[in-house]
Amino acid sequence: MKNKTLIIPAILFFFILFILFYLLLIDRKPSELPSVLINKKVPVFKAESLLNDNIFISEKEFKNELTIVNFFATWCKPCLDEHVYLKKLSIGENLKIIGINYKDDPKKAIKWLKELGNPYYDVLVDYDARIGIDWGVYGLPETFIINSKGIIKYRLVGPITEKNYNMFKLKIIEINQ
């Protein structure tokens, strides 16, 4: 009788252990989280430009060319790490990269871009995260690829790194064709 009462808890223990090991071993890609905006038009918004007195109007800017939109902030360490790869993309590719400075101090952002270099065609200010909310951003950095028709085709959650740079570049080429 004593042996039978120990069998059920032992089976349950090994079943839970098996599930935990399975979850550790499967190839999960948290940077490729789905977005409800994929294959939809860019959200309509207006924003101040960080570096000039212009007002950015999304309906005018997201058409006729492939565009990358990158949400970043100076207080974000992964954003700093990714900056090198954004500069590499801006030099090596014929891309329009829009930066959206998310919940940040504009003076710090200007200084940051002067010191590190500016890979962006334009930098927009999102003081209160309203643009980020419209885009479904919940962490920084996040980068979107928009095709020449103004349709969001890809979302990368997290930084562009040495590990995923080539994959991201291939995604750009694939979307541009």
Secondary structure, 3 states (H helix, E strand, C coil): CHHHHHHHHHHHHHHHHHHHHHHHHCCCCHHHCCCCCCCCECCCCEEEECCCCCEEEHHHHCCCCCEEEEEECCCCHHHHHHHHHHHHHHHHCCCEEEEEEECCCHHHHHHHHHHHCCCCCEEEEECCCHHHHHHCCCCCCEEEEECCCCEEEEEEECCCCCCCHHHHHHHHHHHHC
